[in-house]
Amino acid sequence: MLTDLQGNSVSGATSAALELYEGANRAFNLYRGDPIGLIDGAIEAAPDFAMAHILKAYLYGVATEPGATLAAGRIVERAKTLSLNAREKSHIGVLERMLAGNWTSAALALDEHNINYPLDLVGLQCGHLADFYRACARDLRDRIARALPRWSPSVPGYSIVLGMYAFGLEECGHYARAEETGREATAREPLDCWAHHAVAHVMEMQGRAEDGVGWMRTREPAWSGEDNFFRVHNWWHLALYYLDLGDVDEALRLYDGPVREDRSQVALDMIDASALLWRLSLLGRDLSDRWQELASAWDQHADGKLYPFNDWHAVMAYLGSGRDQDVERVLSALRSASGATPEVADWARQVGSPLVEGFVAFWRGDYATVAERLHRARFIVNRFGGSHAQRDIIDWTLTEAAVRGGMTNLAEALVNERRALKPHSQVNRGFLARLHNDASH
């Protein structure tokens, strides 16, 4: 029986197919290269190689795109016909939950899987992503903490596990340990853009915008290559630093350049584009042409059914481009979600719907409704979707609505809240200056 680099038995493999599989797994670990092409090569070399099919299903499943999710389901059905060992059967059970839209059930199944197979790097990374998609900061940290003592620098993939741990530490507010761990991970593997981005998150959350620009610029060759699947998200982080420094022109230049110049149709890239354009619009920029292009790209993904975090970002683009019918289409789907995807349907109704309603109200100048919807939504929204840095757009929009709507007490309270975390941010200083100017009149 052949084993992977971490010593896990694999069914149906050949030596040549296993080498291609490991290449695909490394590409997935580093979010670069062509993992699908490599895994297809492994399947062609060994059609009954179970983990090759399983890894391909995960690659499609974690994309959070309707077409990819359907393709992943077909791959799982093929994998179920193969000879599977206990670890591989465990993965199939996880995938069936994940592809049905039950992310927490899948993540909990991966908890058990990771406890039983702590050196299964595919299981750890996909569990980490499931925790990210359901915004479970504790398991982002503790899933990796439970397994980490079984790893060591002598085990291939150790640096990747450190990088995931760094991000989990950051999302739980352990900023010093997160930065130290992320820096160690990138020192061991300079191409690990997830570890790099964990350190970027630390600097974002601490309001260290100048440090953040330095971190991104000095390491730019390691994360910005054309074959890097994560490069748009890291460019987005750099743009956020420039916004905090008050350099809106540079942030817009980054949008027109590396964030959106390729017109990516990948949902994760479009999330960053929507989120950056929305922030720029809050700062008074006219972005109508850019919104039109982005809204068209969202059409193939925004169904109001698969993943509400994506739908919310699609609605930003639909609002910006004046496509009210699509706003209502997505909102109606979120409000009425039911049926075969119970957890995602629950997210859609209880979280996605009030969140989208708040953003729609903001765009239409109904600031009282914004205050009601978003003040509530910002506390429930971390049931799903993204990082603290990504979800800050909710608080920023709520604060802007309070200022524009003349809700002075609420605005002052929210500005105090923001300045306590990031006192040097030019965005937050701008809020304060506007409050003082209003008070003087």
Salt bridges, closest charged atoms under 4 A:
ASP4 OD2 - ARG87 NH2 3.96
ASP40 OD1 - LYS56 NZ 2.65
ASP48 OD1 - ARG78 NH2 3.58
GLU77 OE2 - LYS80 NZ 3.43
GLU96 OE2 - LYS80 NZ 2.75
ASP111 OD1 - ARG143 NH2 3.08
ASP111 OD1 - ARG146 NH2 2.98
ASP120 OD2 - ARG87 NH1 2.94
ASP120 OD2 - HIS91 NE2 2.76
ASP120 OD2 - HIS113 NE2 2.75
ASP131 OD1 - ARG134 NH2 2.97
ASP131 OD2 - ARG143 NE 2.70
ASP139 OD2 - ARG134 NH2 3.26
ASP139 OD2 - ARG143 NH2 3.17
ASP139 OD1 - ARG146 NH2 2.95
ASP142 OD2 - ARG138 NE 3.16
ASP142 OD1 - ARG141 NE 2.60
GLU170 OE1 - HIS201 ND1 3.87
GLU171 OE1 - HIS388 NE2 3.76
GLU179 OE2 - ARG183 NE 3.05
GLU179 OE1 - ARG208 NH1 2.77
GLU184 OE2 - ARG188 NE 3.10
GLU189 OE1 - ARG26 NH2 3.06
GLU204 OE2 - LYS422 NZ 2.86
ASP211 OD2 - ARG208 NE 3.00
GLU220 OE1 - ARG217 NH1 3.07
GLU226 OE1 - ARG231 NH2 3.83
ASP227 OD1 - ARG32 NH2 3.21
ASP244 OD2 - LYS422 NZ 2.48
ASP249 OD1 - ARG285 NH2 2.75
GLU250 OE2 - ARG217 NH2 3.38
GLU250 OE2 - ARG253 NH2 2.76
ASP256 OD1 - ARG290 NE 2.72
ASP262 OD2 - ARG231 NH2 3.13
ASP272 OD1 - HIS233 ND1 3.00
GLU293 OE2 - ARG260 NH2 2.91
GLU293 OE2 - ARG263 NE 3.73
ASP299 OD1 - ARG323 NH2 2.66
ASP324 OD1 - ARG364 NH2 3.68
ASP326 OD2 - ARG323 NH2 2.90
ASP326 OD1 - ARG329 NE 3.15
GLU328 OE2 - ARG364 NH1 3.65
ASP346 OD2 - ARG383 NH2 2.30
GLU357 OE2 - ARG335 NE 2.98
GLU357 OE1 - ARG373 NE 2.67
GLU372 OE1 - ARG373 NH1 2.22
GLU372 OE2 - ARG376 NH2 3.58
ASP392 OD1 - ARG418 NH1 2.97
ASP395 OD1 - ARG378 NH1 2.59
GLU400 OE2 - ARG404 NE 2.67
GLU400 OE2 - ARG434 NH2 2.80
GLU417 OE2 - ARG378 NH1 2.72
